[in-house]
Amino acid sequence: MTVPCGSGKTTWIHQQLTTSTEPSAYICLGADATPIDLTYITATCPHVKPISAGASWTQLAEIQPLYVEIAPQLDLATLQLPVDLESCQRIAILPKGLIASEYHDWASQTLISEVTDKNVSLTASPRWGLTGEVLDPASLNIFWDELIQGAYGEVARAKGIFEIVDGRSFYFSFGVGFPDCTYFELPLPPVLTRRPTRFSGLEVIGNNLQPPLIMETLEDCGLDDIALAHYQEQIKSQLSTESPEEALV
């Protein structure tokens, strides 16, 4: 599957995967360093096997069904897919009003995006890996509101996975034309000892963005080792004194 930026390709794949508990597999080509979509899908769909971009063609051919998402920055004309194009369904989700494009030529089926038309010129797609960073929730909320409201440039699409001080991992998603800004806890075990080693990161697509300022503000949201250890001990102490019923709330 391929699609222009922000048209809803990951959302569509997630919808397909949640309609069945049949064992499936997923790979996103072009997002190795910041696998936000891979982390989101495999955390919320436990029956889906994550496939790294380095997997062999033989491995991929043995998995059915297999969903291959193609990042927009990849060149369709030169792309070497790890599957036989003739044996798979090639789907492109396209914005309203787009009549002819490389996506039409490539796809065996086109779908119209449910996202409303947007006028943001997409000229940048910065990505940041944040693995090991633990953020203060209040500071993160302020940063996210500033980000999507244009404090660091005109944002068409933003998504991220963030670790917060109580050990939980959250998925944040915003897109111009999407009904609402979304954020929710991922069903992952809490990390309350040292820094988490699982992936976290941020991707922003838009125009006139200010990547250094975005990164500087994110760093200000983070906790140093001393503060993190202090809060983790407080939380573990609180959890140890709660009843089983209270701990489940």
PyRosetta script that sets phi, psi and omega in degrees:
from pyrosetta import init, pose_from_sequence

init()
pose = pose_from_sequence("MTVPCGSGKTTWIHQQLTTSTEPSAYICLGADATPIDLTYITATCPHVKPISAGASWTQLAEIQPLYVEIAPQLDLATLQLPVDLESCQRIAILPKGLIASEYHDWASQTLISEVTDKNVSLTASPRWGLTGEVLDPASLNIFWDELIQGAYGEVARAKGIFEIVDGRSFYFSFGVGFPDCTYFELPLPPVLTRRPTRFSGLEVIGNNLQPPLIMETLEDCGLDDIALAHYQEQIKSQLSTESPEEALV")
pose.set_psi(1, 136.8)
pose.set_omega(1, 173.7)
pose.set_phi(2, -135.7)
pose.set_psi(2, 167.7)
pose.set_omega(2, -173.1)
pose.set_phi(3, -177.0)
pose.set_psi(3, 152.0)
pose.set_omega(3, 171.6)
pose.set_phi(4, -63.8)
pose.set_psi(4, 163.8)
pose.set_omega(4, -178.8)
pose.set_phi(5, -56.4)
pose.set_psi(5, 135.4)
pose.set_omega(5, 170.1)
pose.set_phi(6, 73.1)
pose.set_psi(6, 16.5)
pose.set_omega(6, -178.3)
pose.set_phi(7, -92.5)
pose.set_psi(7, -6.5)
pose.set_omega(7, 173.6)
pose.set_phi(8, 105.7)
pose.set_psi(8, 27.8)
pose.set_omega(8, -177.0)
pose.set_phi(9, -67.4)
pose.set_psi(9, -44.1)
pose.set_omega(9, 179.8)
pose.set_phi(10, -66.1)
pose.set_psi(10, -38.9)
pose.set_omega(10, 177.9)
pose.set_phi(11, -60.3)
pose.set_psi(11, -43.8)
pose.set_omega(11, -179.6)
pose.set_phi(12, -64.0)
pose.set_psi(12, -45.9)
pose.set_omega(12, 179.6)
pose.set_phi(13, -62.0)
pose.set_psi(13, -42.4)
pose.set_omega(13, 179.4)
pose.set_phi(14, -61.2)
pose.set_psi(14, -39.8)
pose.set_omega(14, 178.0)
pose.set_phi(15, -61.8)
pose.set_psi(15, -40.9)
pose.set_omega(15, 179.0)
pose.set_phi(16, -65.2)
pose.set_psi(16, -40.8)
pose.set_omega(16, -176.1)
pose.set_phi(17, -71.7)
pose.set_psi(17, -27.5)
pose.set_omega(17, -178.7)
pose.set_phi(18, -85.8)
pose.set_psi(18, -5.8)
pose.set_omega(18, 178.1)
pose.set_phi(19, -83.4)
pose.set_psi(19, -6.3)
pose.set_omega(19, -177.7)
pose.set_phi(20, -150.3)
pose.set_psi(20, 151.7)
pose.set_omega(20, 174.7)
pose.set_phi(21, -101.9)
pose.set_psi(21, 13.3)
pose.set_omega(21, 178.5)
pose.set_phi(22, -63.9)
pose.set_psi(22, 135.5)
pose.set_omega(22, 177.7)
pose.set_phi(23, -54.2)
pose.set_psi(23, 129.1)
pose.set_omega(23, -177.7)
pose.set_phi(24, -139.2)
pose.set_psi(24, 176.3)
pose.set_omega(24, 177.4)
pose.set_phi(25, -139.4)
pose.set_psi(25, 155.8)
pose.set_omega(25, -176.4)
pose.set_phi(26, -143.7)
pose.set_psi(26, 140.1)
pose.set_omega(26, 175.0)
pose.set_phi(27, -143.0)
pose.set_psi(27, 141.0)
pose.set_omega(27, 175.4)
pose.set_phi(28, -116.8)
pose.set_psi(28, 110.4)
pose.set_omega(28, -179.7)
pose.set_phi(29, -79.4)
pose.set_psi(29, 129.2)
pose.set_omega(29, 177.2)
pose.set_phi(30, 99.0)
pose.set_psi(30, 5.8)
pose.set_omega(30, -178.5)
pose.set_phi(31, -129.9)
pose.set_psi(31, 37.3)
pose.set_omega(31, -174.4)
pose.set_phi(32, -63.1)
pose.set_psi(32, -43.5)
pose.set_omega(32, -173.7)
pose.set_phi(33, -73.4)
pose.set_psi(33, -31.0)
pose.set_omega(33, -179.0)
pose.set_phi(34, -130.0)
pose.set_psi(34, 76.3)
pose.set_omega(34, -174.2)
pose.set_phi(35, -79.6)
pose.set_psi(35, 62.6)
pose.set_omega(35, -179.3)
pose.set_phi(36, -64.2)
pose.set_psi(36, -48.1)
pose.set_omega(36, -177.8)
pose.set_phi(37, -65.0)
pose.set_psi(37, -41.7)
pose.set_omega(37, 179.1)
pose.set_phi(38, -61.0)
pose.set_psi(38, -44.4)
pose.set_omega(38, -179.6)
pose.set_phi(39, -65.4)
pose.set_psi(39, -43.7)
pose.set_omega(39, -179.6)
pose.set_phi(40, -62.7)
pose.set_psi(40, -47.2)
pose.set_omega(40, -176.1)
pose.set_phi(41, -68.4)
pose.set_psi(41, -45.9)
pose.set_omega(41, -176.7)
pose.set_phi(42, -73.6)
pose.set_psi(42, -24.2)
pose.set_omega(42, 176.3)
pose.set_phi(43, -74.5)
pose.set_psi(43, -35.4)
pose.set_omega(43, -176.2)
pose.set_phi(44, -95.8)
pose.set_psi(44, -11.8)
pose.set_omega(44, 178.4)
pose.set_phi(45, -127.0)
pose.set_psi(45, 83.8)
pose.set_omega(45, -173.7)
pose.set_phi(46, -63.8)
pose.set_psi(46, -15.2)
pose.set_omega(46, 179.0)
pose.set_phi(47, -84.4)
pose.set_psi(47, -1.7)
pose.set_omega(47, -177.8)
pose.set_phi(48, -98.4)
pose.set_psi(48, 129.1)
pose.set_omega(48, 178.8)
pose.set_phi(49, -89.6)
pose.set_psi(49, 125.4)
pose.set_omega(49, 176.8)
pose.set_phi(50, -76.2)
pose.set_psi(50, 135.7)
pose.set_omega(50, 179.5)
pose.set_phi(51, -118.5)
pose.set_psi(51, 126.7)
pose.set_omega(51, 177.7)
pose.set_phi(52, -78.4)
pose.set_psi(52, 157.0)
pose.set_omega(52, -178.1)
pose.set_phi(53, -65.6)
pose.set_psi(53, -16.5)
pose.set_omega(53, -179.3)
pose.set_phi(54, -88.4)
pose.set_psi(54, 3.8)
pose.set_omega(54, -179.1)
pose.set_phi(55, -65.8)
pose.set_psi(55, 148.6)
pose.set_omega(55, -178.8)
pose.set_phi(56, -74.8)
pose.set_psi(56, 155.4)
pose.set_omega(56, 178.8)
pose.set_phi(57, -60.8)
pose.set_psi(57, -34.6)
pose.set_omega(57, 180.0)
pose.set_phi(58, -63.6)
pose.set_psi(58, -43.5)
pose.set_omega(58, 178.5)
pose.set_phi(59, -59.5)
pose.set_psi(59, -45.2)
pose.set_omega(59, -177.2)
pose.set_phi(60, -67.0)
pose.set_psi(60, -37.3)
pose.set_omega(60, -178.0)
pose.set_phi(61, -65.5)
pose.set_psi(61, -22.9)
pose.set_omega(61, -176.9)
pose.set_phi(62, -84.3)
pose.set_psi(62, -8.7)
pose.set_omega(62, -175.0)
pose.set_phi(63, -104.3)
pose.set_psi(63, 124.9)
pose.set_omega(63, 178.1)
pose.set_phi(64, -138.0)
pose.set_psi(64, 134.4)
pose.set_omega(64, -8.2)
pose.set_phi(65, -78.6)
pose.set_psi(65, 152.0)
pose.set_omega(65, 178.9)
pose.set_phi(66, -120.8)
pose.set_psi(66, 125.6)
pose.set_omega(66, 177.3)
pose.set_phi(67, -104.0)
pose.set_psi(67, 120.5)
pose.set_omega(67, 179.5)
pose.set_phi(68, -111.5)
pose.set_psi(68, 113.0)
pose.set_omega(68, 177.8)
pose.set_phi(69, -98.0)
pose.set_psi(69, 134.8)
pose.set_omega(69, -177.0)
pose.set_phi(70, -110.2)
pose.set_psi(70, 119.3)
pose.set_omega(70, 179.9)
pose.set_phi(71, -64.1)
pose.set_psi(71, 142.4)
pose.set_omega(71, -174.3)
pose.set_phi(72, -60.8)
pose.set_psi(72, -25.1)
pose.set_omega(72, -176.7)
pose.set_phi(73, -75.3)
pose.set_psi(73, -9.3)
pose.set_omega(73, 179.6)
pose.set_phi(74, -80.5)
pose.set_psi(74, 144.2)
pose.set_omega(74, -179.1)
pose.set_phi(75, -84.7)
pose.set_psi(75, 113.5)
pose.set_omega(75, -177.6)
pose.set_phi(76, -63.5)
pose.set_psi(76, -30.8)
pose.set_omega(76, -176.1)
pose.set_phi(77, -68.1)
pose.set_psi(77, -29.5)
pose.set_omega(77, -177.5)
pose.set_phi(78, -112.7)
pose.set_psi(78, -0.5)
pose.set_omega(78, -175.9)
pose.set_phi(79, -66.4)
pose.set_psi(79, 131.2)
pose.set_omega(79, 174.2)
pose.set_phi(80, -102.8)
pose.set_psi(80, 104.1)
pose.set_omega(80, -179.8)
pose.set_phi(81, -77.9)
pose.set_psi(81, 147.5)
pose.set_omega(81, 178.9)
pose.set_phi(82, -80.2)
pose.set_psi(82, 19.3)
pose.set_omega(82, 176.8)
pose.set_phi(83, -142.3)
pose.set_psi(83, 162.2)
pose.set_omega(83, 178.0)
pose.set_phi(84, -76.8)
pose.set_psi(84, 118.6)
pose.set_omega(84, -177.8)
pose.set_phi(85, -57.9)
pose.set_psi(85, -34.1)
pose.set_omega(85, -177.1)
pose.set_phi(86, -71.2)
pose.set_psi(86, -19.1)
pose.set_omega(86, -176.4)
pose.set_phi(87, -98.9)
pose.set_psi(87, 2.9)
pose.set_omega(87, -177.2)
pose.set_phi(88, -128.7)
pose.set_psi(88, 164.1)
pose.set_omega(88, 177.6)
pose.set_phi(89, -91.2)
pose.set_psi(89, 122.7)
pose.set_omega(89, -177.5)
pose.set_phi(90, -102.1)
pose.set_psi(90, 110.4)
pose.set_omega(90, -174.1)
pose.set_phi(91, -112.7)
pose.set_psi(91, 133.4)
pose.set_omega(91, 173.6)
pose.set_phi(92, -122.3)
pose.set_psi(92, 130.0)
pose.set_omega(92, 176.0)
pose.set_phi(93, -100.6)
pose.set_psi(93, 118.0)
pose.set_omega(93, -168.7)
pose.set_phi(94, -118.3)
pose.set_psi(94, 146.2)
pose.set_omega(94, 177.4)
pose.set_phi(95, -64.4)
pose.set_psi(95, 153.7)
pose.set_omega(95, 176.1)
pose.set_phi(96, -61.4)
pose.set_psi(96, 138.6)
pose.set_omega(96, 176.6)
pose.set_phi(97, 92.4)
pose.set_psi(97, -10.8)
pose.set_omega(97, 177.6)
pose.set_phi(98, -84.9)
pose.set_psi(98, 108.9)
pose.set_omega(98, -171.9)
pose.set_phi(99, -94.8)
pose.set_psi(99, -42.3)
pose.set_omega(99, -177.7)
pose.set_phi(100, -135.4)
pose.set_psi(100, 133.9)
pose.set_omega(100, -179.2)
pose.set_phi(101, -166.2)
pose.set_psi(101, 173.8)
pose.set_omega(101, 175.4)
pose.set_phi(102, -63.2)
pose.set_psi(102, -26.5)
pose.set_omega(102, 178.9)
pose.set_phi(103, -68.4)
pose.set_psi(103, -38.9)
pose.set_omega(103, 176.6)
pose.set_phi(104, -63.0)
pose.set_psi(104, -41.3)
pose.set_omega(104, -178.9)
pose.set_phi(105, -67.0)
pose.set_psi(105, -34.8)
pose.set_omega(105, -175.0)
pose.set_phi(106, -80.3)
pose.set_psi(106, -38.2)
pose.set_omega(106, -168.1)
pose.set_phi(107, -79.3)
pose.set_psi(107, 148.2)
pose.set_omega(107, 169.6)
pose.set_phi(108, -92.2)
pose.set_psi(108, -14.3)
pose.set_omega(108, 176.6)
pose.set_phi(109, -149.7)
pose.set_psi(109, 135.9)
pose.set_omega(109, 176.3)
pose.set_phi(110, -116.9)
pose.set_psi(110, 142.5)
pose.set_omega(110, 176.7)
pose.set_phi(111, -123.1)
pose.set_psi(111, 147.8)
pose.set_omega(111, 178.0)
pose.set_phi(112, -88.0)
pose.set_psi(112, 130.3)
pose.set_omega(112, -178.8)
pose.set_phi(113, -63.7)
pose.set_psi(113, 141.7)
pose.set_omega(113, 174.9)
pose.set_phi(114, -80.3)
pose.set_psi(114, -11.4)
pose.set_omega(114, 179.0)
pose.set_phi(115, -74.2)
pose.set_psi(115, 137.1)
pose.set_omega(115, -179.4)
pose.set_phi(116, -70.4)
pose.set_psi(116, 158.5)
pose.set_omega(116, 179.4)
pose.set_phi(117, -59.6)
pose.set_psi(117, 145.9)
pose.set_omega(117, 178.6)
pose.set_phi(118, -132.1)
pose.set_psi(118, 152.7)
pose.set_omega(118, -174.8)
pose.set_phi(119, -107.7)
pose.set_psi(119, 11.9)
pose.set_omega(119, -179.6)
pose.set_phi(120, -78.0)
pose.set_psi(120, 130.1)
pose.set_omega(120, 176.8)
pose.set_phi(121, -81.7)
pose.set_psi(121, 117.2)
pose.set_omega(121, -174.3)
pose.set_phi(122, -89.7)
pose.set_psi(122, 100.8)
pose.set_omega(122, -177.6)
pose.set_phi(123, -119.8)
pose.set_psi(123, 0.7)
pose.set_omega(123, -178.7)
pose.set_phi(124, -149.0)
pose.set_psi(124, 146.0)
pose.set_omega(124, 178.2)
pose.set_phi(125, -141.6)
pose.set_psi(125, 66.9)
pose.set_omega(125, 179.4)
pose.set_phi(126, -67.9)
pose.set_psi(126, 146.1)
pose.set_omega(126, 176.6)
pose.set_phi(127, -134.5)
pose.set_psi(127, 142.8)
pose.set_omega(127, 179.6)
pose.set_phi(128, -131.3)
pose.set_psi(128, 129.1)
pose.set_omega(128, 170.0)
pose.set_phi(129, -85.7)
pose.set_psi(129, 130.1)
pose.set_omega(129, -176.3)
pose.set_phi(130, -121.0)
pose.set_psi(130, 16.3)
pose.set_omega(130, -176.2)
pose.set_phi(131, -56.3)
pose.set_psi(131, 129.0)
pose.set_omega(131, -178.2)
pose.set_phi(132, 97.2)
pose.set_psi(132, -17.3)
pose.set_omega(132, 178.6)
pose.set_phi(133, -81.5)
pose.set_psi(133, 135.8)
pose.set_omega(133, 176.2)
pose.set_phi(134, -120.8)
pose.set_psi(134, 127.9)
pose.set_omega(134, -170.2)
pose.set_phi(135, -109.6)
pose.set_psi(135, 150.0)
pose.set_omega(135, 171.7)
pose.set_phi(136, -74.7)
pose.set_psi(136, 124.8)
pose.set_omega(136, -174.2)
pose.set_phi(137, -58.4)
pose.set_psi(137, -42.9)
pose.set_omega(137, -178.4)
pose.set_phi(138, -64.1)
pose.set_psi(138, -42.6)
pose.set_omega(138, 179.2)
pose.set_phi(139, -66.6)
pose.set_psi(139, -38.3)
pose.set_omega(139, 178.5)
pose.set_phi(140, -62.8)
pose.set_psi(140, -43.4)
pose.set_omega(140, 179.9)
pose.set_phi(141, -62.2)
pose.set_psi(141, -40.4)
pose.set_omega(141, 178.5)
pose.set_phi(142, -65.0)
pose.set_psi(142, -45.7)
pose.set_omega(142, 179.2)
pose.set_phi(143, -58.7)
pose.set_psi(143, -45.7)
pose.set_omega(143, -176.6)
pose.set_phi(144, -64.1)
pose.set_psi(144, -42.4)
pose.set_omega(144, 177.9)
pose.set_phi(145, -61.6)
pose.set_psi(145, -43.0)
pose.set_omega(145, 178.2)
pose.set_phi(146, -63.2)
pose.set_psi(146, -41.6)
pose.set_omega(146, -177.7)
pose.set_phi(147, -60.7)
pose.set_psi(147, -53.4)
pose.set_omega(147, -173.5)
pose.set_phi(148, -75.7)
pose.set_psi(148, -15.9)
pose.set_omega(148, 177.6)
pose.set_phi(149, -92.7)
pose.set_psi(149, 3.1)
pose.set_omega(149, 171.2)
pose.set_phi(150, 97.6)
pose.set_psi(150, 14.6)
pose.set_omega(150, -178.5)
pose.set_phi(151, -67.9)
pose.set_psi(151, -23.1)
pose.set_omega(151, -177.5)
pose.set_phi(152, -118.2)
pose.set_psi(152, 19.3)
pose.set_omega(152, -177.5)
pose.set_phi(153, 123.5)
pose.set_psi(153, 170.1)
pose.set_omega(153, -176.8)
pose.set_phi(154, -80.4)
pose.set_psi(154, 114.5)
pose.set_omega(154, -173.5)
pose.set_phi(155, -102.4)
pose.set_psi(155, 126.2)
pose.set_omega(155, 173.9)
pose.set_phi(156, -97.0)
pose.set_psi(156, -34.9)
pose.set_omega(156, -177.0)
pose.set_phi(157, -150.6)
pose.set_psi(157, 135.1)
pose.set_omega(157, 175.8)
pose.set_phi(158, -144.9)
pose.set_psi(158, 137.8)
pose.set_omega(158, 175.4)
pose.set_phi(159, -150.9)
pose.set_psi(159, 148.0)
pose.set_omega(159, -178.0)
pose.set_phi(160, -160.2)
pose.set_psi(160, 162.0)
pose.set_omega(160, 172.9)
pose.set_phi(161, -123.8)
pose.set_psi(161, 124.4)
pose.set_omega(161, -173.3)
pose.set_phi(162, -127.9)
pose.set_psi(162, 141.1)
pose.set_omega(162, 173.9)
pose.set_phi(163, -96.9)
pose.set_psi(163, 133.2)
pose.set_omega(163, 178.0)
pose.set_phi(164, -114.8)
pose.set_psi(164, 170.9)
pose.set_omega(164, -164.9)
pose.set_phi(165, -65.4)
pose.set_psi(165, -24.3)
pose.set_omega(165, -179.6)
pose.set_phi(166, -84.8)
pose.set_psi(166, 10.6)
pose.set_omega(166, 174.0)
pose.set_phi(167, 93.7)
pose.set_psi(167, -3.1)
pose.set_omega(167, -177.8)
pose.set_phi(168, -91.2)
pose.set_psi(168, 158.3)
pose.set_omega(168, 178.9)
pose.set_phi(169, -116.4)
pose.set_psi(169, 132.1)
pose.set_omega(169, -175.8)
pose.set_phi(170, -122.1)
pose.set_psi(170, 142.7)
pose.set_omega(170, 174.4)
pose.set_phi(171, -102.8)
pose.set_psi(171, 126.3)
pose.set_omega(171, 177.8)
pose.set_phi(172, -115.0)
pose.set_psi(172, 139.6)
pose.set_omega(172, -179.4)
pose.set_phi(173, -147.2)
pose.set_psi(173, 133.0)
pose.set_omega(173, 176.3)
pose.set_phi(174, -141.9)
pose.set_psi(174, 141.7)
pose.set_omega(174, 174.3)
pose.set_phi(175, -153.1)
pose.set_psi(175, 136.6)
pose.set_omega(175, 173.9)
pose.set_phi(176, -61.9)
pose.set_psi(176, 126.2)
pose.set_omega(176, -177.7)
pose.set_phi(177, 96.5)
pose.set_psi(177, -16.2)
pose.set_omega(177, 175.1)
pose.set_phi(178, -76.7)
pose.set_psi(178, 149.8)
pose.set_omega(178, -175.3)
pose.set_phi(179, -59.1)
pose.set_psi(179, -44.2)
pose.set_omega(179, -175.2)
pose.set_phi(180, -146.3)
pose.set_psi(180, 157.2)
pose.set_omega(180, 167.1)
pose.set_phi(181, -74.5)
pose.set_psi(181, 134.4)
pose.set_omega(181, -173.7)
pose.set_phi(182, -116.8)
pose.set_psi(182, 137.5)
pose.set_omega(182, 166.5)
pose.set_phi(183, -151.3)
pose.set_psi(183, 139.1)
pose.set_omega(183, 179.6)
pose.set_phi(184, -157.0)
pose.set_psi(184, 159.8)
pose.set_omega(184, 179.7)
pose.set_phi(185, -74.9)
pose.set_psi(185, 135.3)
pose.set_omega(185, 174.3)
pose.set_phi(186, -81.7)
pose.set_psi(186, 143.0)
pose.set_omega(186, -178.6)
pose.set_phi(187, -76.9)
pose.set_psi(187, 71.1)
pose.set_omega(187, -179.9)
pose.set_phi(188, -123.3)
pose.set_psi(188, 151.1)
pose.set_omega(188, 179.7)
pose.set_phi(189, -64.1)
pose.set_psi(189, 140.3)
pose.set_omega(189, -179.9)
pose.set_phi(190, -67.4)
pose.set_psi(190, 147.2)
pose.set_omega(190, 177.4)
pose.set_phi(191, -111.1)
pose.set_psi(191, 111.7)
pose.set_omega(191, -177.8)
pose.set_phi(192, -124.7)
pose.set_psi(192, 18.6)
pose.set_omega(192, 175.3)
pose.set_phi(193, -132.2)
pose.set_psi(193, 117.2)
pose.set_omega(193, -178.2)
pose.set_phi(194, 56.5)
pose.set_psi(194, -157.9)
pose.set_omega(194, -175.7)
pose.set_phi(195, -93.2)
pose.set_psi(195, 144.5)
pose.set_omega(195, 179.5)
pose.set_phi(196, -67.5)
pose.set_psi(196, 146.3)
pose.set_omega(196, 177.6)
pose.set_phi(197, -103.8)
pose.set_psi(197, -7.8)
pose.set_omega(197, 178.4)
pose.set_phi(198, -74.9)
pose.set_psi(198, 161.5)
pose.set_omega(198, -173.6)
pose.set_phi(199, -66.8)
pose.set_psi(199, 140.3)
pose.set_omega(199, 163.1)
pose.set_phi(200, -143.9)
pose.set_psi(200, 153.6)
pose.set_omega(200, -176.1)
pose.set_phi(201, 179.7)
pose.set_psi(201, 177.2)
pose.set_omega(201, -175.6)
pose.set_phi(202, -141.0)
pose.set_psi(202, 140.4)
pose.set_omega(202, 172.9)
pose.set_phi(203, -130.2)
pose.set_psi(203, 134.0)
pose.set_omega(203, -179.6)
pose.set_phi(204, -131.0)
pose.set_psi(204, 130.8)
pose.set_omega(204, 178.7)
pose.set_phi(205, -121.1)
pose.set_psi(205, 128.8)
pose.set_omega(205, -179.1)
pose.set_phi(206, 177.7)
pose.set_psi(206, -149.8)
pose.set_omega(206, -175.6)
pose.set_phi(207, -138.4)
pose.set_psi(207, 143.9)
pose.set_omega(207, 179.8)
pose.set_phi(208, 56.1)
pose.set_psi(208, 39.2)
pose.set_omega(208, 179.9)
pose.set_phi(209, -75.7)
pose.set_psi(209, 159.4)
pose.set_omega(209, -179.9)
pose.set_phi(210, -121.4)
pose.set_psi(210, 77.5)
pose.set_omega(210, -176.1)
pose.set_phi(211, -54.1)
pose.set_psi(211, -43.6)
pose.set_omega(211, 179.5)
pose.set_phi(212, -60.0)
pose.set_psi(212, -39.7)
pose.set_omega(212, -179.8)
pose.set_phi(213, -69.4)
pose.set_psi(213, -38.1)
pose.set_omega(213, 176.9)
pose.set_phi(214, -60.3)
pose.set_psi(214, -47.2)
pose.set_omega(214, -178.0)
pose.set_phi(215, -67.2)
pose.set_psi(215, -39.2)
pose.set_omega(215, 179.1)
pose.set_phi(216, -61.7)
pose.set_psi(216, -42.6)
pose.set_omega(216, -179.7)
pose.set_phi(217, -68.0)
pose.set_psi(217, -39.5)
pose.set_omega(217, 177.2)
pose.set_phi(218, -61.8)
pose.set_psi(218, -42.0)
pose.set_omega(218, 178.9)
pose.set_phi(219, -62.0)
pose.set_psi(219, -35.7)
pose.set_omega(219, 178.2)
pose.set_phi(220, -67.8)
pose.set_psi(220, -21.5)
pose.set_omega(220, 178.0)
pose.set_phi(221, -79.5)
pose.set_psi(221, -14.1)
pose.set_omega(221, -173.1)
pose.set_phi(222, -83.9)
pose.set_psi(222, 160.6)
pose.set_omega(222, 178.6)
pose.set_phi(223, -105.4)
pose.set_psi(223, 139.4)
pose.set_omega(223, 175.0)
pose.set_phi(224, -78.1)
pose.set_psi(224, 174.1)
pose.set_omega(224, -173.6)
pose.set_phi(225, -61.1)
pose.set_psi(225, -40.3)
pose.set_omega(225, -177.3)
pose.set_phi(226, -66.5)
pose.set_psi(226, -47.7)
pose.set_omega(226, -179.7)
pose.set_phi(227, -64.3)
pose.set_psi(227, -40.1)
pose.set_omega(227, -179.7)
pose.set_phi(228, -63.1)
pose.set_psi(228, -47.2)
pose.set_omega(228, 179.8)
pose.set_phi(229, -61.3)
pose.set_psi(229, -39.5)
pose.set_omega(229, 179.5)
pose.set_phi(230, -61.7)
pose.set_psi(230, -49.0)
pose.set_omega(230, -178.0)
pose.set_phi(231, -68.5)
pose.set_psi(231, -36.9)
pose.set_omega(231, 178.9)
pose.set_phi(232, -63.4)
pose.set_psi(232, -40.5)
pose.set_omega(232, 178.3)
pose.set_phi(233, -65.8)
pose.set_psi(233, -39.3)
pose.set_omega(233, 177.4)
pose.set_phi(234, -61.7)
pose.set_psi(234, -45.6)
pose.set_omega(234, -178.1)
pose.set_phi(235, -66.0)
pose.set_psi(235, -43.7)
pose.set_omega(235, 179.1)
pose.set_phi(236, -64.2)
pose.set_psi(236, -37.5)
pose.set_omega(236, 177.7)
pose.set_phi(237, -65.4)
pose.set_psi(237, -40.9)
pose.set_omega(237, 178.0)
pose.set_phi(238, -64.5)
pose.set_psi(238, -43.4)
pose.set_omega(238, -179.5)
pose.set_phi(239, -64.5)
pose.set_psi(239, -34.2)
pose.set_omega(239, -177.9)
pose.set_phi(240, -70.0)
pose.set_psi(240, -21.9)
pose.set_omega(240, -179.4)
pose.set_phi(241, -95.7)
pose.set_psi(241, -8.1)
pose.set_omega(241, 179.3)
pose.set_phi(242, -80.4)
pose.set_psi(242, 150.8)
pose.set_omega(242, 172.3)
pose.set_phi(243, -72.9)
pose.set_psi(243, 159.6)
pose.set_omega(243, 177.4)
pose.set_phi(244, -54.3)
pose.set_psi(244, -36.1)
pose.set_omega(244, -179.9)
pose.set_phi(245, -68.4)
pose.set_psi(245, -40.3)
pose.set_omega(245, 179.7)
pose.set_phi(246, -67.8)
pose.set_psi(246, -36.7)
pose.set_omega(246, -178.4)
pose.set_phi(247, -66.8)
pose.set_psi(247, -24.0)
pose.set_omega(247, -178.6)
pose.set_phi(248, -85.6)
pose.set_psi(248, -11.0)
pose.set_omega(248, -177.2)
pose.set_phi(249, -71.0)
pose.dump_pdb("model.pdb")
